[in-house]
Amino acid sequence: MGIAGGKLEPIIKWAGGKERELPYLMPYLPVKFERYMEPFVGGGALAFAVDAGQIAINDLSKELALLYRLVQRGDRDFFQGLRQIDGTWKRLELLVDDNIEYLAAIYIDFTSEINSTEKTRDLLVEFVINHTPGLTGLLESDFNIGVDNFLGEVVRNLTSKMSRMKKIEKEKGKLGRGDLQDNIECAFKSALYMHFRYLYNEAPKYELTEAF
């Protein structure tokens, strides 16, 4: 994959990324490259930091290479999908804000042993059923598919998150209100991530393009 030269910030975090090591690496590189090639680019911190007339990058990860190709060609579907994901993320935060009192009460009854794990899960299932229009409304048209999976992920992630929160409180003391809300919001965001991963893995089933 070739790109025009120039200094850019990495667009993705990658295991083994060299962004923090750049101050130590750059002094050992030529000030100017005619052509820079990197076969295992990862997050691209080094490739995007060099000053070269032409840069060619590649990676063993087909998904990562695809990401760079989509960005390079300014794929409209890809960027529309990113905007939709960002919008969904923000609407999810508002949904948590609107329902935090009720969800916090479910959690408090769970930690107080008023309700069992099974009862807590039943209450969360009931919450999801009652809020199905709002939850599915989070997903813009291109991602409003396989919604039963998303609703199931919300229940699974809220149930497991509350169990972990309860364990943490037993070991380290009560969570503050802000931490409680952050953890519940994290469960919803985890559910959303798992739904996007599900759609990615099931792309042929839902006839999704490579941009998704």
Residue pairs with C-beta under 8 A, 6 or more apart in sequence:
1 56
1 57
1 58
1 65
1 68
1 69
1 72
2 54
2 55
2 56
2 57
3 55
3 56
3 57
3 68
3 72
4 54
4 55
5 33
5 36
5 50
5 51
5 52
5 53
5 54
5 55
6 51
7 48
7 49
7 50
7 51
8 44
8 48
8 49
9 48
10 17
10 19
10 43
10 44
10 45
10 48
11 43
11 44
11 67
11 71
12 43
12 44
12 64
12 67
13 43
14 42
14 43
14 44
14 64
15 42
16 42
17 42
17 43
17 45
18 25
18 42
18 43
18 45
18 46
19 43
19 45
22 45
22 46
22 49
25 46
26 49
29 50
31 51
32 51
32 52
33 50
33 51
33 52
33 53
34 52
34 53
34 54
35 52
35 53
35 54
35 55
35 56
36 47
36 50
36 52
36 54
36 55
36 56
37 55
37 56
37 57
38 44
38 46
38 47
38 55
38 56
38 57
38 58
39 58
39 59
40 58
40 59
40 60
41 47
41 57
41 58
41 59
41 64
41 68
42 59
42 64
44 57
44 68
47 55
47 57
57 68
58 65
59 65
59 68
66 210
70 78
70 210
70 211
71 78
75 211
77 209
77 211
77 212
78 211
78 212
80 142
81 142
81 143
81 211
81 212
84 140
84 141
84 142
84 143
85 143
85 196
87 140
88 138
88 139
88 140
88 143
88 192
89 189
89 192
91 137
91 138
92 138
92 185
92 188
92 189
92 192
93 185
95 131
95 134
95 135
95 138
95 188
96 103
96 181
96 184
96 185
96 188
99 127
99 131
100 181
100 184
102 127
103 127
103 158
103 184
104 177
104 180
104 181
104 184
106 115
106 120
106 123
106 124
106 127
106 162
107 120
107 162
107 165
107 166
107 180
107 184
109 115
109 120
110 117
110 120
110 162
110 166
111 165
111 166
111 169
115 123
117 159
117 163
120 159
120 162
121 155
121 159
124 154
124 155
124 158
124 159
125 155
128 135
128 151
128 154
128 155
132 151
135 150
135 151
135 154
136 144
136 147
136 150
136 151
138 192
139 147
139 150
139 195
142 212
143 195
143 196
143 199
145 199
145 206
146 195
146 198
146 199
146 202
146 206
149 195
149 198
150 191
150 192
150 195
153 190
153 191
153 192
153 194
153 195
153 198
154 187
154 188
154 191
156 191
157 187
157 188
157 190
157 191
157 194
158 184
158 187
158 188
158 191
160 187
161 183
161 184
161 186
161 187
161 190
162 187
165 175
165 180
165 183
168 175
169 175
175 183
199 206
199 208
199 212
200 208
200 212
203 212
